[in-house]
């Protein structure tokens, strides 16, 4: 479990409602393959599936259990686009490239839908929309601009601004000034989505190895991944560890920052559809964002608060409950039945870090957009392996800068910055 230990995955609602999954044995001995994938989350599983579809022999090494990293712990929110707004993308890259990037993000949504449909993955998928609630009156200005920019520059007429009354009809929470509705967003059960991808990979011939932590990588010629009980020699490698990368590949570790997020799930609520209508996925516009939705069995699944140190709060339930009550004060007596956390990674630019080191490909740093974008990354990495690097080069061109001071100093400097933004939220 490594860094995720103490974050309560075994106490998560997702584990309690996980689909049956036959565990995979650890790697034993030396094996050869065309591709070795390191990490059993969305990025690694999509890459493994795409490589198998292209006829590569694939071995996937997971340090713990499949899907027990960020992929199986997150809020399950499927938000089209990037962490940067359409306007920000245009400001940074110009209209043509921004439109190309936005189209790629829509392809990520389509690829995700296709995988879930093709493999009949039972993951409580709802694509009725994602709602960003306006925490400040001034948020409505940028929301209107964003909806207009999406329609005019991105040919995306699916976002619109709701008034305070319209937003209140969707989410029974006071204190918001309106909302931005993206009709193409949605949510799913994140762990069952990961387990479904793993079953599909297994069916496609991918050899899954759980409890097979990679201790050392050789990348001079091809890729050799060494575990405690064996090694995989491969023509290509995919490094898909995200926030749990640690020191495995120091050349890229300084470009991402692990951040801990915490979630709770209430007991089933009798009036769930009155609290959040239309099975919408919801988040707010605060810098330290709150995000919430209703589960299939009528529970409020709520993520709130971040910590910038690896040490979890002593009581995760109490830590998140105060954020729940900030938005839903009438839920003071709602019983919380599950509380857990997990590490996700962010980058300085909030855009992912996708690239290669020789024959070792990698993708990480999704910065809160890590449910949909891995479907795109997993496809594009394998395209590059197979000799078509045009789309890979576009994504590699997004490479975020290293955190000041690299991996060694990123945490204290970053904490100072985040505390300042969190303080601005409160003021």
N, C-alpha and C positions, 0 to 999 in steps of 0.2 A: 504493500500500500504506500510505502514511502511517505512523501509529503502530505498525502491525503489522509494519513492516519489521524485519528482523533476528530475527524470531520463527520463521523456518524453515518457513512454510507449504508451500513447494515440497518440503520434506523430510518431509512428513507422510504417514503411512500412508493417510490418506483421499485425498489427491491421487493416490497411487500406485495406488489401487483405485477411482478415480472412474469413474462411468459416462460414456459419450461425451456430450458437450454442445457444440453448435455455438455458438461465441462470438457475441455481439451487437455490432454496430458502435456507435461513440460517437454521441451526439447531434450533429446538424449543423443549424444554422439555427434559426429560431423556429417553434415548433409550438404548437398549441392542443389542449387535452384537457379532459375533465371533471375528471380526477384526476391529479395528479403524485405519484408515490411516490418518496421519496428513501431509498435503501438496499435492497440486494438480498439480505437475509437473511430469516429466517423471518417476522418481523413484516411487512416490506415485501411479501414474496411472498404471504402470506396476505391482506393488505389488498388487493393488486392483484387476486388471484383473486376475492375477495368482491365488489369493486367491478365487475369485469367480469361476474360472474354477475348483478349487478343492472342491467346494461345501460349502465354508465358507460364512456366511452372512457378508457383508462388508459395513461400512459407511466411506466415505471420507470427511474430514473437510479441507476446503481451506480458508485461512484468507482473501483473496481478490477474484480475478477471476481465474478460472482454466487456467493454462498455462501462467499467467502473471508474474511469477518469471523468473528465468534464462531460463527456458524451452521455453518460448515464445519470448525471446529477443535476443538470441545468434546468432552467425554467420551461424548456420545451417550446420556446417562442420562435416562430418562423417569420422573420422580418425581411421582406425583399430589400435589395439594395446593399449598400455598404454602410459602415459606421459614419461615413461622411455623407452629408446631404448632397442632393443633385447640384445645388448651387455651389457648394464647396468644391465638388469635383470639377465643375466647369471653371471655377476660379483658378484651380491648380493646374488643370491639364488642357483647358480649352474645350470647346463644344464637341468636336469630333471624337476625341479620345474619351471624354466623359460619357458620351453616348455609347461608345463601344464598351466601356467598363460597366455601365448600367445594364446594357443588354446581356453581358456575361453574368451579372448577378441574377437576372431573370432566368437565364439558362440554368443556374444553380437550383432555383425553385422548380423548374420543369424537370430537371434530372432527379431531384428528390422525389417528386410526385411519381415519376416513371418507375423508379426503383421500388417504391412502396407498392405501386400497383402491380408491377411485373411479378414481384415475389410474394404478393398477397401478405404484406407485413401488417400484422394486427397491432397498431400503435395509436389508436384513438385519434386519428388525423381529422382535424377541422380546419378548413381554409375559408372561414367566413370573414376574416379581416383582422387587422392589428390596429389598435387604438393608442395613440400617444396623447395622454391627458396634459393639458396646459396648466402647470403649477403656478405660473405667474401671468398676469394680464398681458405683458409684453410678448409672451410666447405666440400669441395668435398672429402677430405680424409676420414672424418668420415662417409660421405654418402656412399662412396664405401664400407667401412668396414661394415656398417649397412646392405646394400643390400646383401653382401656376407654372413653375419651372419644369416639374415632372411632365405636365401635359404638353407644354410648348416645345421643350428642348429634348425630352426623352420619349416623346410619343407614348406617354403613360397617363391616360386619363382616369386612373383608378384611385386617386387620392383626393379627399375633400375635407374641408374644415367644418366642424360641427360647432354650433353655438353652445353656451353653457347649459341651456335647457336640453338641447339634443344630446349632449354628452351625459348629462344627468340621467336621461332616459336609458342610456346604454349601461352606465355604471352608477350604482347607488352610492355615490361618494360626494360629499360636499367639499367646497374649497377649491374646485377646479374651474377654470375660466372658459373652457371649451376643449376641443380635441382635434387631432388630425387622424382621419380614418384612412388606412390603406386597405382597400377591399381585397387585395390579393394575399395578405398576410394570414397567419393562423398559428396553430399549435398542435403538438403531438406528445405522446408519452415517450420521453427521450431514450430511456433504457430499452424499452421494447423495440424502438426503431433501430438502435444499435444491435440488439440481439438478432433482429430480423435480417439485418445486413450480414451479420456473421453466419447465420444459417444459409443465406444465399451464397456467401463465399465458400462455405464448406461444400455446398452442393455443386459449385463450379470447379471443385478440385483443389481449392486452397487448403494447405495444411495449417491448421490453427494450433498454436502452442501457448497455453496459459502458464502462469507462474514461471516465466522464462525471461527474467530481467537481463537485458543486454548490458554487460559490464564494460565492454571495450569494442571499439570499431576500428577496422583497418580500411583505408580508402585509397591506397596507392594504386591498386589495380583491381578493378571491380570493388566489391564490398565484402568484408568478412565481419560477421557479427558474432561475438563470443559471449556465451552465457556461462553460468556456473557448471552446467552439465553437458555442454556441447558447443557447436559452432555451425553457422551457415555460411557457405561460400557462394556468392551470387554475382551475376554480371552487373546487376543494378540493386540499389537499396532505396527504400523510402523511409525517411525519419519523420514519424508522426506522433511525437510525444507531447507537443504543446507545453503546457505549464509544468509538466513533470520531466522536462528535458534534463534538468540538473546539469551535471558536468559532462554528460556523454559527448557533446560536441561543442567545445568552448568557442569555436569560431562563429557560432550563431547565437549562443546563449544570451549575449548582451543586448540583443535586439528585442527581446520580449521580457515582460515583467509578470510573474505570477501574482494574482490577486485572489483573495478568498471571498467567496460569495456564500450566503446562507439562505436556506429556504425552510418553510414550514408547510404542512398540510393540515387543515382542520378536519374534524369529524364531518361526515356528510351533512349538508345544510338543507333544511326542508324547502327553502325559498331560493335555491341557487340561481335560477334563471332571472330572479328579480334583482339579484346583486350584480351579476354581469349578464347582459342579454346576448343572444345570438351566438353563444360559444365563442365570443371574441377573445383574442389575446390582448392584454392591456399592459402598458407601462406608462410612467410619467416622465416629465421633461426635466426632472432634477439632474444635476451632474452625477450624484450618487443615486442611481436610478432605482426605483421600486418597480417590480413587474409581477403580474398576477393573472390568473385565469381560473376557470372552473375545470376540475377533473371530470372524467366520464361518470363517476359516481357522486358528483355534486359536492366535492370538497373545494375549498379555496386553497389553491397552491400559490404561495406568496414568497417572493424573493425580495429581501431588503437589507440594506447595510452592507458595507464592505470593510474588510480589515486588511491592513497593509503589512502585517507581520504573519509569519507562518503559524503562530500560536492561536488556536481557536478560542472564542469566548468560553468562559466556564459553563455557561448555560445558553445553548444556541436558541432554544425556544424563547427564552426571555429577551435575548438580543433582537430577534426578529419581531416578536410580538409588539414591541413599541412602535415599529414601522407599520405593522398591520393597523394598529389603533389610531395612528396618525391619519390614515386614509379611511378606515372603517370604524369610527369610534363606537358605533352601535353593536360591534361584534365583541365587546368586552367579555362576554360570558361564553363565547364560542370555544369549544374544546379543541386544543391543538393535539393531534395524535402522532404526528411525525415531525422531526426536526433534523436537518442535516446540512452539510456544506460541501464545498469543493473548490478546487483551484482552477481558474481560467487564466489565459494569458492575454495581455494587451500589449500594444506597441506604442511607440512615441507618436506616430502619425495616426493611430487607430486603424491603419490598413494592414492587411496580413503580410507576413514575410514568407515569400515563396521563392524557391531557387534551387540551386544545385551546387555541390562541392564535388567536382569530378563526376563519378557515377552514383553519388549519393544525392537523391532528391529530397526536398523537405517542404513542408507547409505548416505554418503555425501563426499565432498572434492574431486570431480573428477578432479580438476585441469586442466580444459580445454578439457577434454575428455568426457564431460557430455551429449553428444547426443546419443552415442551408449551404453556406459557401464551401464546406468540405466536399460536397458532391462535385462541384466544379473543379476544385483543386485536385481531387483524386483522379478525375478524368484527364486534366491537362498535364499532370505529371507523367502519366502513362503515354499520352500522345508524344511527349518529348522523348521518352525512352524509345518509342517505336519510330522515331525519326522525323516527327512533325512538330517543330518547336515554336511555331508562330504565336499561338495563343499562350504558351508557356512564357515566351519572351515578354508579352504584354503584362502578365501578372508579375513576373520577376522584376519588371520595371517599377513596381509599386514599393520596392524594398524600403522599409522604414529605417531611419537613422538609429544608430546604437544609443542606448540610454547614456547620459553623461556619466563618465567613470566606468562604463561597461558593467558587466555582471557584478563586480565587486561593490561598486558604489550606488548602483541603481536604486536599491531599496531606500536608504535614508534620504536621498535627494527626492525621490518620487513621493515618499510619505509627506514631506514638507509641502510639495505642490498639491497633493490630493487633499490634505487637511485645509489648505487655503480655499480650494474650490468647494469643499464640503461646508466651510464656514460661510462662504458666499451664498450657498443654498439657504442656510438658516437665516441669513440676514435679509 
